[in-house]
């Protein structure tokens, strides 16, 4: 099982804490924020670069956003 994160950009914020993320390889995935990020109150906004752990089985909304990459100021 490969749990290496894939880089992407948040394209859309949906209901129930879901996000549509456009990955660097062109695919779009439905993702949710990992519990550790929720616990530390890390906000995810449209346009943020994020690391996503993609579900190998292709299930719906089982892809996790595990890290938000800091923006350049």
C-alpha positions in Angstrom: 0.0 0.0 0.0 1.4 3.3 -1.1 0.7 6.3 1.2 2.9 8.8 -0.4 1.3 12.3 -0.7 0.4 13.8 -4.0 0.5 17.6 -4.6 -2.6 19.4 -5.7 -4.5 22.7 -5.6 -8.0 23.1 -3.9 -10.4 24.0 -6.8 -13.7 24.0 -4.9 -15.1 23.9 -1.4 -18.2 21.7 -1.1 -20.7 21.0 1.7 -20.0 18.7 4.7 -16.2 19.6 4.8 -15.4 18.1 1.4 -13.1 19.7 -1.2 -12.5 19.2 -4.9 -8.7 19.1 -5.4 -7.0 19.2 -8.8 -3.9 17.1 -8.6 -0.7 17.9 -10.5 -1.3 15.0 -12.9 -4.6 16.6 -14.0 -7.0 14.4 -12.2 -9.7 15.9 -9.9 -10.4 14.1 -6.6 -13.0 14.6 -3.8 -11.2 15.0 -0.5 -11.7 15.6 3.2 -9.4 17.2 5.7 -7.5 14.8 8.0 -8.4 14.7 11.6 -5.1 16.1 12.8 -5.6 19.2 10.7 -9.1 19.7 12.1 -7.7 19.2 15.6 -5.1 21.9 15.1 -7.7 24.2 13.4 -5.8 24.5 10.1 -8.1 26.2 7.5 -8.1 25.2 3.8 -9.1 27.8 1.2 -9.7 27.7 -2.5 -6.3 28.0 -4.3 -4.3 26.5 -1.5 -1.6 24.0 -2.4 -2.1 20.8 -0.5 -0.7 17.3 -0.1 -3.3 14.5 -0.6 -3.1 10.8 0.2 -5.1 9.2 -2.6 -7.2 6.1 -2.0 -5.8 3.3 -4.1 -9.3 1.7 -4.6 -10.8 4.9 -6.1 -13.6 5.3 -3.6 -15.6 8.5 -3.3 -14.4 11.0 -0.7 -11.8 8.7 0.9 -8.9 10.9 -0.2 -7.3 12.8 2.7 -5.8 16.3 2.7 -2.9 15.8 5.1 -0.9 19.1 4.7 -1.5 22.7 3.5 1.6 24.2 1.8 2.3 27.8 3.0 1.6 30.5 0.5 4.3 33.0 -0.6 3.7 36.4 0.9 
